[in-house]
Amino acid sequence: MIECSHVDELPRPEPAPLTPTCPECEAAGSHPVQLRLCLVCGHVGCCDSSPYRHATGHFEETGHAVMRSFEPGQSWRWCYEDKHIV
């Protein structure tokens, strides 16, 4: 895996999830697909396979570059700035 400067800036330990699911999907009555956890603030959002792409929207609104899968058994991370797995 490639390290990026954004990983060095992440809080340690990683933030606790703010919610158990995507709150924006829940409010819209939509079913989230593949949850993502923001590693800067703990926001939980749905992936780009969901109709609303809330995890990407969170990055676009906040600039929080690194997230990880919030699915059981998965721990990979993605940097939106560098556009690769970190």
All heavy atoms as an XYZ file, in Angstrom:
669
protein
N       0.829     -1.182      0.000
C       0.000      0.000      0.000
C       0.876      1.249      0.000
O       1.941      1.267      0.589
C      -0.920      0.018      1.208
C      -2.088     -0.910      1.081
S      -3.250     -0.643      2.402
C      -3.424     -2.302      2.966
N       0.374      2.276     -0.606
C       1.092      3.543     -0.707
C       0.681      4.440      0.458
O      -0.500      4.585      0.746
C       0.761      4.237     -2.038
C       1.191      3.345     -3.205
C       1.420      5.593     -2.119
C       0.683      3.820     -4.538
N       1.661      5.024      1.132
C       1.352      6.000      2.179
C       1.225      7.374      1.537
O       1.843      7.651      0.517
C       2.447      6.017      3.240
C       2.407      4.812      4.149
C       1.197      4.769      5.068
O       0.796      5.813      5.592
O       0.654      3.672      5.246
N       0.438      8.211      2.116
C       0.296      9.579      1.642
C       0.399     10.518      2.836
O       0.276     10.097      3.977
C      -1.023      9.756      0.893
S      -2.499      9.699      1.930
N       0.615     11.777      2.561
C       0.769     12.751      3.647
C      -0.492     12.871      4.492
O      -0.422     13.231      5.666
C       1.147     14.116      3.078
O       0.101     14.606      2.255
N      -1.652     12.550      3.917
C      -2.910     12.674      4.658
C      -3.008     11.652      5.781
O      -3.617     11.914      6.812
C      -4.091     12.537      3.698
C      -4.047     13.538      2.597
N      -3.596     13.225      1.342
C      -4.343     14.847      2.572
C      -3.633     14.302      0.588
N      -4.078     15.310      1.317
N      -2.384     10.489      5.612
C      -2.399      9.461      6.651
C      -1.647      9.957      7.882
O      -2.088      9.759      9.011
C      -1.816      8.134      6.123
C      -1.606      7.133      7.249
C      -2.724      7.544      5.059
N      -0.523     10.630      7.667
C       0.265     11.153      8.790
C      -0.511     12.182      9.609
O      -0.230     12.380     10.785
C       1.558     11.793      8.288
C       2.515     10.771      7.698
O       2.397      9.578      8.033
O       3.369     11.170      6.884
N      -1.481     12.839      8.996
C      -2.258     13.891      9.659
C      -3.475     13.367     10.414
O      -4.158     14.130     11.089
C      -2.715     14.914      8.609
C      -1.564     15.593      7.890
C      -1.999     16.368      6.655
O      -3.215     16.415      6.357
O      -1.115     16.911      5.978
N      -3.759     12.074     10.312
C      -4.959     11.516     10.938
C      -4.834     11.467     12.453
O      -3.746     11.233     12.979
C      -5.221     10.107     10.422
C      -5.588      9.984      8.956
C      -5.683      8.508      8.562
C      -6.880     10.704      8.650
N      -5.952     11.663     13.152
C      -5.918     11.534     14.615
C      -5.674     10.082     15.015
O      -6.079      9.158     14.320
C      -7.310     12.001     15.049
C      -8.181     11.866     13.857
C      -7.287     11.990     12.653
N      -4.966      9.892     16.101
C      -4.708      8.563     16.651
C      -5.195      8.550     18.083
O      -4.832      9.451     18.822
C      -3.205      8.237     16.619
C      -2.576      8.319     15.258
C      -2.657      7.004     14.500
N      -1.778      6.884     13.362
C      -1.966      7.443     12.162
N      -2.970      8.223     11.948
N      -1.121      7.211     11.181
N      -5.971      7.608     18.536
C      -6.571      6.563     17.722
C      -7.615      7.140     16.778
O      -8.004      8.306     16.905
C      -7.225      5.637     18.750
C      -7.539      6.528     19.909
C      -6.442      7.570     19.918
N      -8.079      6.311     15.852
C      -9.067      6.810     14.888
C     -10.348      7.190     15.628
O     -10.653      6.643     16.692
C      -9.342      5.795     13.787
C     -10.165      4.609     14.163
C     -10.415      3.668     12.997
O      -9.533      3.464     12.143
O     -11.513      3.100     12.955
N     -11.091      8.137     15.076
C     -12.303      8.589     15.761
C     -13.372      7.502     15.804
O     -13.440      6.648     14.910
C     -12.763      9.776     14.912
C     -12.149      9.564     13.572
C     -10.869      8.826     13.812
N     -14.176      7.553     16.833
C     -15.306      6.627     16.938
C     -16.367      7.027     15.917
O     -16.532      8.219     15.624
C     -15.892      6.689     18.343
N     -17.084      6.066     15.363
C     -18.165      6.393     14.428
C     -19.218      7.251     15.116
O     -19.628      6.958     16.245
C     -18.747      5.042     14.039
C     -17.783      4.015     14.514
C     -16.942      4.635     15.578
N     -19.662      8.302     14.435
C     -20.686      9.181     14.996
C     -22.064      8.529     14.983
O     -22.920      8.871     15.798
C     -20.725     10.499     14.221
C     -19.446     11.341     14.279
C     -19.589     12.573     13.397
C     -19.128     11.729     15.707
N     -22.285      7.616     14.044
C     -23.568      6.928     13.894
C     -23.302      5.494     13.432
O     -22.227      5.207     12.905
C     -24.464      7.628     12.851
O     -23.755      7.689     11.608
C     -24.853      9.034     13.285
N     -24.276      4.598     13.583
C     -24.074      3.222     13.125
C     -24.302      3.032     11.620
O     -23.958      1.998     11.064
C     -25.097      2.419     13.934
C     -26.168      3.404     14.262
C     -25.483      4.740     14.388
N     -24.894      4.025     10.966
C     -25.184      3.951      9.537
C     -25.109      5.353      8.938
O     -24.799      6.312      9.643
C     -26.566      3.309      9.284
O     -26.708      3.037      7.882
C     -27.704      4.188      9.776
N     -25.384      5.477      7.664
C     -25.340      6.776      6.993
C     -26.567      7.602      7.392
O     -27.688      7.257      7.008
C     -25.307      6.564      5.480
S     -25.317      8.092      4.517
N     -26.388      8.671      8.166
C     -27.547      9.441      8.631
C     -28.275     10.155      7.495
O     -29.492     10.326      7.548
C     -26.954     10.437      9.631
C     -25.522     10.546      9.265
C     -25.131      9.221      8.681
N     -27.559     10.546      6.455
C     -28.201     11.213      5.324
C     -29.109     10.246      4.559
O     -30.210     10.631      4.143
C     -27.153     11.826      4.384
C     -26.368     12.964      4.987
C     -25.088     12.542      5.689
O     -24.852     11.334      5.901
O     -24.306     13.437      6.060
N     -28.670      9.009      4.385
C     -29.528      8.003      3.742
C     -30.747      7.722      4.609
O     -31.868      7.609      4.109
C     -28.762      6.705      3.507
S     -27.718      6.698      2.040
N     -30.508      7.602      5.905
C     -31.599      7.338      6.836
C     -32.653      8.445      6.752
O     -33.845      8.173      6.668
C     -31.040      7.223      8.251
C     -31.877      6.399      9.175
C     -31.129      6.058     10.449
O     -30.512      6.951     11.074
O     -31.172      4.881     10.817
N     -32.202      9.702      6.722
C     -33.128     10.840      6.645
C     -33.879     10.861      5.319
O     -35.048     11.274      5.266
C     -32.366     12.148      6.837
N     -33.226     10.392      4.248
C     -33.850     10.400      2.922
C     -34.694      9.153      2.669
O     -35.353      9.045      1.637
C     -32.773     10.510      1.845
N     -34.657      8.190      3.592
C     -35.393      6.950      3.407
C     -34.744      6.032      2.378
O     -35.396      5.184      1.795
N     -33.444      6.207      2.187
C     -32.693      5.411      1.219
C     -31.893      4.337      1.950
O     -31.544      4.492      3.117
C     -31.747      6.328      0.435
O     -30.980      5.594     -0.481
N     -31.588      3.258      1.246
C     -30.779      2.183      1.829
C     -29.324      2.398      1.436
O     -28.994      2.389      0.257
C     -31.262      0.830      1.327
C     -30.449     -0.314      1.856
N     -30.504     -0.714      3.175
C     -29.539     -1.108      1.270
C     -29.669     -1.721      3.347
N     -29.075     -1.977      2.214
N     -28.425      2.604      2.417
C     -27.017      2.812      2.086
C     -26.348      1.530      1.600
O     -26.673      0.441      2.059
C     -26.392      3.281      3.397
C     -27.276      2.706      4.449
C     -28.659      2.659      3.859
N     -25.436      1.687      0.668
C     -24.634      0.576      0.167
C     -23.208      0.793      0.644
O     -22.662      1.886      0.492
C     -24.673      0.529     -1.382
C     -23.772     -0.581     -1.909
C     -26.104      0.354     -1.878
N     -22.601     -0.222      1.232
C     -21.203     -0.185      1.644
C     -20.839      1.099      2.402
O     -20.537      2.125      1.801
C     -20.291     -0.353      0.439
C     -20.418     -1.678     -0.258
C     -19.845     -2.823      0.556
O     -18.764     -2.706      1.114
N     -20.559     -3.924      0.629
N     -20.872      1.030      3.693
C     -20.587      2.202      4.524
C     -19.097      2.519      4.594
O     -18.253      1.629      4.514
C     -21.132      1.985      5.930
C     -22.653      1.858      6.009
C     -23.072      1.458      7.412
C     -23.331      3.145      5.577
N     -18.792      3.808      4.744
C     -17.426      4.321      4.864
C     -17.340      5.182      6.116
O     -18.266      5.918      6.446
C     -17.056      5.170      3.647
C     -17.321      4.499      2.307
C     -16.428      3.292      2.112
N     -16.600      2.702      0.800
C     -16.886      1.431      0.596
N     -17.071      0.608      1.614
N     -16.992      0.961     -0.631
N     -16.197      5.125      6.804
C     -15.957      5.899      8.020
C     -14.899      6.948      7.741
O     -13.785      6.616      7.315
C     -15.479      4.976      9.147
C     -15.063      5.654     10.454
C     -16.274      6.256     11.160
C     -14.355      4.663     11.362
N     -15.210      8.211      7.980
C     -14.231      9.286      7.846
C     -13.220      9.142      8.978
O     -13.594      9.111     10.153
C     -14.922     10.644      7.921
S     -13.766     12.039      7.936
N     -11.941      9.056      8.631
C     -10.908      8.870      9.648
C     -10.424     10.175     10.258
O      -9.512     10.176     11.084
C      -9.740      8.075      9.061
C     -10.081      6.620      8.735
C      -8.882      5.894      8.154
C     -10.613      5.883      9.956
N     -11.050     11.278      9.888
C     -10.755     12.563     10.516
C     -11.760     12.852     11.625
O     -11.385     13.206     12.740
C     -10.740     13.709      9.483
C     -10.554     15.058     10.154
C      -9.670     13.471      8.428
N     -13.068     12.646     11.329
C     -14.095     13.061     12.295
C     -15.062     11.968     12.734
O     -15.836     12.177     13.659
C     -14.878     14.246     11.734
S     -15.985     13.811     10.368
N     -15.071     10.804     12.061
C     -15.980      9.736     12.463
C     -17.312      9.726     11.739
O     -18.179      8.902     12.042
N     -17.512     10.607     10.745
C     -18.750     10.602      9.973
C     -18.886      9.276      9.235
O     -17.915      8.752      8.693
C     -18.746     11.748      8.949
C     -19.932     11.744      8.037
N     -19.934     11.082      6.827
C     -21.147     12.320      8.158
C     -21.094     11.255      6.236
N     -21.857     11.998      7.033
N     -20.082      8.713      9.218
C     -20.364      7.488      8.477
C     -21.194      7.863      7.264
O     -22.214      8.548      7.385
C     -21.112      6.455      9.353
C     -21.486      5.223      8.544
C     -20.269      6.075     10.562
N     -20.737      7.452      6.089
C     -21.450      7.760      4.853
C     -21.477      6.562      3.928
O     -20.695      5.618      4.084
N     -22.367      6.611      2.963
C     -22.503      5.528      1.992
C     -21.511      5.708      0.844
O     -21.050      6.814      0.572
C     -23.925      5.478      1.457
S     -24.473      7.012      0.659
N     -21.184      4.609      0.179
C     -20.166      4.637     -0.883
C     -20.747      5.162     -2.201
O     -21.936      5.465     -2.308
C     -19.564      3.259     -1.075
S     -20.594      2.137     -2.028
N     -19.902      5.206     -3.208
C     -20.311      5.724     -4.509
C     -21.247      4.789     -5.264
O     -21.798      5.181     -6.294
C     -19.090      6.044     -5.363
C     -18.372      7.295     -4.901
O     -18.864      7.952     -3.952
O     -17.323      7.624     -5.477
N     -21.462      3.572     -4.768
C     -22.453      2.684     -5.376
C     -23.855      2.973     -4.860
O     -24.823      2.449     -5.386
C     -22.101      1.215     -5.089
O     -20.889      0.874     -5.723
N     -23.960      3.797     -3.826
C     -25.256      4.233     -3.310
C     -25.764      5.391     -4.164
O     -24.965      6.126     -4.753
C     -25.131      4.702     -1.856
O     -24.883      3.620     -1.005
N     -27.064      5.577     -4.199
C     -27.606      6.651     -5.034
C     -27.091      8.049     -4.684
O     -26.924      8.884     -5.564
C     -29.116      6.578     -4.798
C     -29.380      5.227     -4.226
C     -28.118      4.790     -3.554
N     -26.803      8.298     -3.405
C     -26.454      9.659     -2.995
C     -24.973      9.908     -2.746
O     -24.570     11.047     -2.563
C     -27.259     10.047     -1.747
C     -28.740     10.049     -2.008
C     -29.557      9.061     -1.472
C     -29.325     11.034     -2.787
C     -30.926      9.053     -1.706
C     -30.691     11.040     -3.020
C     -31.481     10.046     -2.485
O     -32.821     10.050     -2.727
N     -24.153      8.860     -2.661
C     -22.698      8.998     -2.514
C     -22.318      9.933     -1.356
O     -21.530     10.856     -1.504
C     -22.100      9.501     -3.827
C     -22.400      8.619     -5.003
C     -21.898      9.186     -6.320
N     -20.485      9.507     -6.197
C     -19.920     10.574     -6.764
N     -20.613     11.410     -7.477
N     -18.625     10.794     -6.615
N     -22.863      9.689     -0.174
C     -22.657     10.597      0.958
C     -21.223     10.636      1.483
O     -20.787     11.671      1.986
C     -23.629     10.262      2.091
C     -25.033     10.615      1.736
N     -26.039      9.681      1.699
C     -25.590     11.795      1.380
C     -27.169     10.273      1.349
N     -26.925     11.553      1.136
N     -20.466      9.549      1.392
C     -19.068      9.585      1.856
C     -18.258     10.541      0.981
O     -17.495     11.368      1.490
C     -18.454      8.191      1.850
N     -18.434     10.460     -0.322
C     -17.749     11.392     -1.231
C     -18.230     12.813     -0.998
O     -17.435     13.756     -0.988
C     -17.953     10.972     -2.701
O     -17.341      9.697     -2.897
C     -17.338     11.974     -3.652
N     -19.520     12.980     -0.788
C     -20.062     14.306     -0.495
C     -19.466     14.893      0.768
O     -19.171     16.092      0.838
N     -19.241     14.053      1.773
C     -18.612     14.513      3.018
C     -17.199     15.026      2.725
O     -16.815     16.093      3.207
C     -18.580     13.374      4.042
C     -17.888     13.728      5.315
N     -18.442     14.570      6.257
C     -16.673     13.366      5.805
C     -17.600     14.708      7.270
N     -16.515     13.988      7.015
N     -16.429     14.282      1.926
C     -15.090     14.743      1.543
C     -15.179     16.074      0.801
O     -14.424     17.016      1.092
C     -14.383     13.705      0.672
C     -13.252     14.293     -0.127
C     -12.108     14.759      0.497
C     -13.349     14.414     -1.499
C     -11.070     15.331     -0.237
C     -12.324     14.969     -2.246
C     -11.183     15.432     -1.606
N     -16.077     16.190     -0.151
C     -16.203     17.424     -0.941
C     -16.579     18.624     -0.080
O     -16.142     19.739     -0.334
C     -17.212     17.220     -2.071
C     -16.693     16.250     -3.133
C     -17.752     15.800     -4.111
O     -18.967     16.043     -3.891
O     -17.369     15.167     -5.126
N     -17.385     18.399      0.954
C     -17.808     19.484      1.847
C     -16.760     19.848      2.886
O     -16.646     21.012      3.275
C     -19.110     19.097      2.557
C     -20.310     19.037      1.642
C     -21.540     18.478      2.351
O     -21.555     18.414      3.602
O     -22.480     18.088      1.638
N     -16.003     18.853      3.365
C     -15.110     19.093      4.501
C     -13.624     19.074      4.155
O     -12.822     19.605      4.904
C     -15.329     18.024      5.589
O     -14.961     16.743      5.048
C     -16.773     17.999      6.078
N     -13.264     18.393      3.068
C     -11.850     18.212      2.751
C     -11.197     17.094      3.544
O      -9.988     16.901      3.455
N     -11.982     16.331      4.305
C     -11.450     15.195      5.061
C     -11.100     14.099      4.053
O     -11.975     13.435      3.510
C     -12.463     14.682      6.073
C     -12.783     15.676      7.141
N     -13.838     15.494      8.016
C     -12.192     16.846      7.487
C     -13.879     16.524      8.859
N     -12.887     17.354      8.556
N      -9.803     13.904      3.830
C      -9.347     13.119      2.680
C      -9.382     11.607      2.849
O      -9.534     10.884      1.872
C      -7.929     13.542      2.304
N      -9.219     11.089      4.064
C      -9.054      9.642      4.206
C     -10.245      9.011      4.914
O     -10.692      9.481      5.956
C      -7.755      9.296      4.974
C      -7.549      7.788      5.051
C      -6.553      9.951      4.309
N     -10.737      7.922      4.333
C     -11.801      7.139      4.947
C     -11.379      5.684      4.910
O     -10.429      5.312      4.243
C     -13.128      7.348      4.212
C     -13.169      6.871      2.787
S     -13.483      5.101      2.706
C     -13.540      4.853      0.956
N     -12.112      4.870      5.662
C     -11.910      3.419      5.578
C     -13.265      2.760      5.435
O     -14.307      3.331      5.756
C     -11.147      2.880      6.781
C     -11.934      2.804      8.053
C     -11.219      1.865      9.044
N     -11.824      1.894     10.346
C     -12.883      1.171     10.709
N     -13.489      0.387      9.850
N     -13.358      1.256     11.940
N     -13.223      1.519      4.964
C     -14.457      0.753      4.885
C     -15.013      0.583      6.298
O     -14.270      0.352      7.247
C     -14.187     -0.611      4.263
O     -15.370     -1.388      4.299
N     -16.312      0.710      6.417
C     -16.990      0.510      7.700
C     -17.811     -0.784      7.649
O     -18.771     -0.960      8.369
C     -17.863      1.728      8.009
C     -18.347      1.808      9.433
C     -17.470      1.712     10.496
C     -19.684      1.997      9.704
C     -17.930      1.788     11.815
C     -20.153      2.079     11.016
C     -19.279      1.970     12.070
N     -17.402     -1.690      6.769
C     -18.068     -2.970      6.632
C     -17.346     -4.017      7.478
O     -16.119     -3.985      7.588
C     -18.084     -3.403      5.166
C     -18.940     -2.511      4.274
C     -20.401     -2.509      4.674
O     -20.964     -3.601      4.889
O     -20.985     -1.404      4.778
N     -18.095     -4.950      8.078
C     -17.472     -5.998      8.896
C     -16.417     -6.770      8.092
O     -16.640     -7.129      6.937
C     -18.640     -6.916      9.267
C     -19.858     -6.061      9.123
C     -19.550     -5.093      8.018
N     -15.263     -6.980      8.720
C     -14.205     -7.757      8.101
C     -13.357     -7.002      7.087
O     -12.456     -7.577      6.494
N     -13.629     -5.719      6.865
C     -12.848     -4.927      5.919
C     -12.136     -3.803      6.665
O     -12.708     -3.189      7.561
C     -13.739     -4.320      4.838
C     -14.414     -5.338      3.952
C     -15.254     -4.687      2.872
O     -15.318     -3.484      2.726
N     -15.921     -5.532      2.095
N     -10.892     -3.522      6.279
C     -10.149     -2.456      6.957
C      -9.383     -1.564      5.984
O      -8.589     -0.737      6.407
C      -9.178     -3.063      7.974
O      -8.251     -3.911      7.307
N      -9.613     -1.708      4.671
C      -8.878     -0.906      3.705
C      -9.269      0.568      3.826
O     -10.352      0.907      4.281
C      -9.098     -1.422      2.284
C     -10.529     -1.463      1.846
C     -11.391     -2.515      1.957
C     -11.269     -0.399      1.238
N     -12.624     -2.172      1.468
C     -12.584     -0.875      1.016
C     -10.965      0.895      0.864
C     -13.571     -0.099      0.428
C     -11.958      1.672      0.289
C     -13.237      1.171      0.075
N      -8.330      1.424      3.443
C      -8.533      2.879      3.518
C      -8.358      3.477      2.122
O      -7.600      2.962      1.304
C      -7.521      3.515      4.471
C      -7.614      2.973      5.877
C      -6.598      3.577      6.797
N      -5.240      3.231      6.356
C      -4.136      3.588      6.993
N      -4.212      4.273      8.106
N      -2.955      3.250      6.536
N      -9.014      4.605      1.897
C      -8.966      5.307      0.613
C      -8.691      6.778      0.858
O      -9.284      7.377      1.764
C     -10.287      5.152     -0.124
C     -10.383      5.936     -1.393
C     -11.028      7.124     -1.575
C      -9.830      5.590     -2.669
N     -10.911      7.540     -2.878
C     -10.177      6.610     -3.581
C      -9.057      4.515     -3.125
C      -9.788      6.594     -4.908
C      -8.686      4.495     -4.458
C      -9.046      5.513     -5.323
N      -7.790      7.350      0.069
C      -7.535      8.791      0.122
C      -8.188      9.434     -1.086
O      -7.837      9.126     -2.235
C      -6.024      9.073      0.126
S      -5.677     10.856      0.128
N      -9.143     10.306     -0.843
C      -9.831     11.008     -1.926
C      -8.896     11.977     -2.649
O      -9.031     12.174     -3.852
C     -11.027     11.792     -1.381
C     -12.198     10.925     -0.992
C     -12.459     10.633      0.344
C     -13.063     10.413     -1.942
C     -13.534      9.850      0.710
C     -14.141      9.625     -1.591
C     -14.382      9.355     -0.278
O     -15.451      8.576      0.087
N      -7.975     12.576     -1.932
C      -7.038     13.534     -2.557
C      -6.085     12.829     -3.520
O      -5.893     13.264     -4.639
C      -6.218     14.255     -1.485
C      -6.969     15.292     -0.709
C      -7.202     16.579     -1.480
O      -6.396     16.917     -2.359
O      -8.195     17.240     -1.182
N      -5.469     11.754     -3.038
C      -4.470     11.037     -3.839
C      -5.083      9.983     -4.749
O      -4.393      9.418     -5.593
C      -3.433     10.406     -2.917
C      -2.630     11.471     -2.165
O      -2.386     12.549     -2.727
O      -2.279     11.211     -1.009
N      -6.365      9.681     -4.521
C      -7.111      8.737     -5.342
C      -6.477      7.347     -5.383
O      -6.313      6.755     -6.442
C      -7.339      9.279     -6.745
C      -8.173     10.541     -6.742
C      -8.389     11.064     -8.128
C      -9.253     12.289     -8.208
N      -9.259     13.238     -7.200
N      -6.129      6.847     -4.209
C      -5.642      5.468     -4.126
C      -5.808      4.919     -2.717
O      -6.024      5.645     -1.754
C      -4.193      5.321     -4.607
C      -3.176      6.124     -3.856
N      -2.745      5.802     -2.592
C      -2.514      7.248     -4.192
C      -1.857      6.686     -2.181
N      -1.707      7.570     -3.138
N      -5.695      3.602     -2.629
C      -5.781      2.905     -1.339
C      -4.497      3.205     -0.569
O      -3.402      3.168     -1.134
C      -5.966      1.400     -1.548
C      -7.346      1.151     -2.159
C      -5.802      0.645     -0.237
C      -7.632     -0.289     -2.501
N      -4.665      3.533      0.711
C      -3.508      3.871      1.551
C      -3.437      2.981      2.766
O      -4.394      2.428      3.185
C      -3.512      5.358      1.997
C      -3.325      6.246      0.796
C      -4.775      5.699      2.739
